[in-house]
Every structure is written in structure tokens, then in C-alpha cells.
Amino acid sequence: MMLPLPPMTAIPVFYSEKMIGNVASFSPSAAKPRAVLASWQALDISISIHDIEPASNELLKLAHDSDYVDGIFAGTRVNGFRTKDPILAESCRYTVGAMLAAAHEALKNQQVAIAPVSGFHHAGYSDAFGYCTFNGLLVTAIALKQAGLVHKIGILDCDVHYGDGSQAIIDRLKLEAWIEHISMGARWTTLPEYAEGFLADLPKVMHSFTDCTLLLYQAGADPHIDDPLGGFLTSEQMQRRDRIVFEYCRRFQLPVAWNLAGGYQRDELGSIRPVLDLHDQTLRECAVAYNLKPLST
């Protein structure tokens, strides 16, 4: 019988200005954490901001080839944004560090924590692709396993694209016995006519994480039907997606650390406000699931 967990007073968010990367790109992900945090702080939801430790080369090498890691920071290997900028690479230490810190906190509080970061799931063992340089999901999973903090870990990747880098690392390092990796882009047909089928299937998928110690959840904004790089869910359907995930985690006391993943919409002024609105919606569903009272009450 599961004992009730203590009520949360604020959702922990792991953030550093050093995770902000400056790069001219179609993808806003390198600079998105700052805008997301500002948007969240304007909401009537209690969050607590925590600093993070940057990921060392040794930590990154848990999931990546040694020469690849060293080459990224030396500026001799191409990063996920197709540049060799070592300054941009340094920001990745903090995005990975945020994911690991959020996972540690979720295990500690046995409920939830957030890393407002993106740029993980296309990064493979020795290559960068699709705005992803290092795979913070796999670095986090392996670090926790080596520390003896998890016996099995779930990765629910609800970015609309296939987490091919994640799966490549799992296959290369033979991690499938203790990592349950489910990627939206591989499991479901991401066309609007299949949206309700995805939502109907999601509760069953959540049950596949029953024996996991922790869930890493990529709450991507790019499954939205208006996203220029794909998408099939309406705003209301994306809200239901998040509700299903968080309500399951809360009900079955599965700690969850979640991040932002992709999202590429812009409004008529060229801002990423549509993406921020979707990340706001995910935070609201998280707050409801964990019974956080509005700040105004």
C-alpha cells in the first residue's frame, strides 16, 4: 500500500543563465529556457528556482564517445546546430546538468521536478543532429544507474520526432534491460486523424513504466497541429496528453523529471509566444496534478 506523499508547496525548476546559447537558427531551443522561465514566473503557479552544476566531460562520456565529447569542446567537431562553436557547447553542460539535477530532485521528493531545456534526443553516441549535441536523457539515466539510485528508468519522449539518438545509444551500450524508451515519433502515426488514438493509447503506455524508479518526460511542444515541423494535436489534446502523464505519475507515485523538447511555432511578430503558451499549459497541468494551490489563494 502506497503512503500519501506530503503536499508540494512549489515545483522545483533547475535553471541557470549559463544554459542560454546564442545562435542564429530556425530552432529557438538554445535561448528558449530564459523565455520559458519568464513566462512561468508570470503565471499564478508556485515554482522554486534552483541552480545547477555543469556536466563535466567525464559525465558526458557516460553516454558518448570520448573523442566526440572532447572534440565538441575543442571546436573540432560539429555540434547540433551545425557549428563548431565551443561557447555554444559550454551551454550544453548546463542543459544536461539541469536534466540530471531535476532527476535527482524528483527522486528525492518522490514527485516532480523540471529542467526547462531542450536539445537531447537526436544526439547519438558520437554524432550531433537536429539541434541536439549531447543526450541529456541518456547521460542522466546512466549516471543514476551507476549511482545505484534507479533499478529501471522510463523515458517517455513526446517530442513529435523520433528519438533516434536516444535509441542509438541504448542499442550501442546495450541498455534495453533497464531503460524503457518510448518515443512518440516511433510508436504513433503523427497525423491529425490519429490524434484521439494516441490519447486512447497513452494510459496503456504509462502502465509500461510501472516498475520504473523514475520517468524522464519530454513534454514537447512540436506535436501541436500548427507546428511547422510536424504536429497533429490540438491545444486541447496536448493538454489531455500532459494530464494523462502527470495524473498517472501522481496516482502511482512515479517520480517524474520533465523537460521542454521541441517547438517551432512563431506568431505574426516572429516571437515564440505560441510555443511558450504550450509550455505554460504543461506547467498548469503539472500543478493541477500535484495539487498546488494558486499563488493568489
Buried (B, 14 or more C-beta within 10 A) or exposed (E): EEEEBEEBEEBBBBBBEBBBBEBEBEBBBBBBBEBBBEBBEEBEBBBEBBEBBBBEEEBBBBBBBEEBBBBBBEBEBBBBBEBBBEEBBBBBBBBBBBBBBBBBBBBEBEBBBBBBBBBBBBBBBBBBBBBBBBBBBBBBBBBBBEEEBBEBBBBBBBBBBBBBBBBBBBEBBEBEEBBBBBBBBBEBEBEEEBBEEBBEEBEEBBEEBEEBBBBBBBBBBBBBBEBEBBBBBBBEBBBBBBBBBBBBBBEEEBBBBBBBBBBBBBEEEEEBBBBBBBBBBBBBBBBBBBEBEEEEE
